[in-house]
């Protein structure tokens, strides 16, 4: 079961289907875990996807950590602002979620609608967004930090709300995914460290290590696949497909 949980975490992390919300439901329903413990474990499993993004973008990360140009310095400042704002917004929401066991189906539905709307706007305009990571501003770092912070609520897709926000800001599909992936790296590690400080370290048993390793390899594969799709298909159609996927959990919940 640890293997399945890890594989699901890696595969769902980059899609507009909340990996955290899905895993919490799975672990509570099938594994019999306490909801609070399941929520905490889902945060730690993001370490696998964080390491996957770190490995995939290792050259980009080295340039950002050892900036040799103004663009690299700008990206470092952008990610720093995003991470801090994410923590400020996300921590109280996560603590509230632990107490209330809430799930963000409504916000997940709005993410799906936003993605579908973005795709239809792009199709009508017959053009793709042209902005790249080099055009990011520090103000957008604050905006995206707030948006990413809302993914602390189980059921709200981090990837879905950040990529849809970036696309609505005029970024190309590939650039939106790449920026979202880079944003996930410091957020994943900061969340794990913060949770360890608040609630103690996770049980580092064999099952836990298997789950994290599975999420690493699954995330590495699915990340590469999604970036390839973003380059090769008409992006408006990919937006619509991802938006429909985001709406499925809400539909099932209402039924």
N, C-alpha and C positions, 0 to 999 in steps of 0.2 A: 504493500500500500504506500510506503514511503516513496518508492520509485515512481508510482503513478502520480502522487501528489507533486513531486518534483518536476516530472515531465509536463504536467498541466501548467504549473507555475511558469516554466520557461516558454511554453507555447502561447499562453494567453497574455503574457506580460505586455507584448507589443501590439496586441489587438485591442479594439475598443470594447472589450469584454473584461470586466474587472477581475483580474486574477485573484486579488485578495478576497473579494466577495465570494467568488466561486469556490475558492479553497476553504474559506470559513464554513460555508454550507456543507461542503463535502466532508470535512473533518468532524463536524458536529453530527451530521446525519449518519455517516458510515463508520467513523472511528470512535464515536461516542465521547469526543473531547468536550470539555467545558468551553462555552463560547469565548470566554476571556482568554483561555489558553490557546484556543484555535486562532484567535485574532493575533495574539503575540507571535505564534509560530509562523503565521503567514507573513509577518513583517521580516522575520529572520530568513525566510526562504528567498526574500529579495536579494540576499547576499549572492546567491547563485547567478541571478540575472545581472546584478551589478558587476560581478567579476567577468561575465560574458561580454558585457558592453565595454568593460575596461580592456579586455583582450582584443576585441574587434577594432576598437578605436585607439589602440596603444600608441600609434604614431601621432595621432591628433593630441592625445593626452600629454605626450612628451613635449610637443611643441607648446602646449598651453602652460605646462609647468615650467618650461624653460623658454619663455617668450623671446623671440628674436625679431619680432616686428610689432607694430602697433595693433595689427589685426589680432595677433595672438594675445596681447595684453588685454585687448577689448573683450575677447572671449573669456579670459580668466576672470575679469571683473564681472562679466555677465553671469557666469556660472556661480560665482561667489554670492552675488545678489539673489539669484534664483534660489540657491540653497538656504540662505538665511531666511528669506521671506517664506519659503516653503515650511521651514521649521516653525516660524512664528504663527503661521496660519494652521498648519497641520497638527501640531502638538495638542492644542486644546480640543480640536475636532476628534483626534484619536482617543484622547482620554474620555471624551463624552461618549464616543462609540463603544468604548469598553464598558461604560456604566449602563448605557441604554440599549446596546446590541442593535443599533439601527443599521439599515441598509439603504443605499442611495439609489433605489430604482428610478425615482423621478428624475434625478440629475443624470443618471445613465441614459434615460430616455431622451433627455434634452441633448446629450452628446450625440446620440444617434441622429436626431433631427438636424443638428448642426452640421454633421458630416454629409448627410443626404442633401441638405440645402446648399452646402458648399459645392458638392459635385454638380448639382443642377445649374448653379450659377456659372461654374466653369464651362459646362457644356453649352449653355446659352451664349456665353461670351466668346466661345471657341478660342480660348487662349488659356495658357497655364500661368500660374504665378511665377514671377521671375526673380523675386528676392532671394538672396543667399545669406548664409550665416554671417558674412562680412558686414551686412547692413544692420545687424542687431543693435539696438540701443539699450542703454541702461534702464530707461523707462520701461521698455518691453521686458527686461529682466524682472522688474517688480511685478508687472502684470502676470507674467508666466509663473512667477513664484507663488502668487496668490492662487492662480488656477491649479497649479500642481499641488498646492496645499490641500485643496478639496479632495484629492484622491486618498487622503487619510481616512475618509469615510468608506467603509466596505460597500462595494457595489458601484463606486465611482471609478471609472477607468482613467488611470493616469495618462496612458498613451493616447486614449481617445480625446480627452479634453485638451491636452497640450498640442497634439498635432492639428486638431480642428481649429484651435485658436491661432496657431501659426499660419495655417492656410488662409484663414479669414483675414490675416494681416498681410497677405500677398506673397507668402513664401511658396516656392515650388514644392511639389510633393516630396521629392527626394530630400530637399533641404529641411522640410518640416520634420520628417522622420529622423534624420541625422541629428538635428538639434534636440529633439525629444529624447533620443537615445543618450546623447551626451548629458542632458539634464538628469537622467535617471541614475547616473553613476554616483555623484556625491550625495544625492538624495537617499539612495539605498543604504549606503554606508552610514550616513548621519542618522537615519532612522533606526538602524540596528544598534548603534552606539547609544543613542538616546534611550531606547527601550531597555538596554542592558543596565543603564544607570537608574532608570525608574523602577523596573521590575525584576532585575537580576538577569544573569546570563542564561541562555537556553541550555537544556540538557544535551550535552555534546556526545550523544550516543551514536551507535552505528547507523540507526535508522535516520537520524537527523542528518548525518554526513552524506548518506545515500541520497536523501531528498535534495540537499543543496547541490551535490554533484550532478544529479539528473537535471535540475533546473538550469545549471550552467550550460550543459551540452544542448539541451532543448532550446534554450534562449539563443545560443550562438547560431544554431541552424535556422530558427524561425526569423531572426533578425536579418540574416543575409538574404533569405527568401523574400522578405517584405521589401527590402531595399531594391532587389532585382525587379520585383513587380512594379515598384514606384518608377523605375527607369523605363520599363518596356511597355507598359499598358497605358491606355488613355486614362489619365489620372481621375477625371470626373467619374468614370465607371468604378474605379477602385474606391473612391470616397463613398459612392452609393452602396456598394457591397459591404464595406466596413460599417456604414451607418445602419444597414439592415441587421447586421450581426449584433450591433449594440442594442438594438430595439428588441431582440429576441428574448433576453431575460425579463424585460419589463412585460412583454406580452404573456409569457408563461406565468409571471407573478400575478397579473390581473386575472388570468384564467383560473 
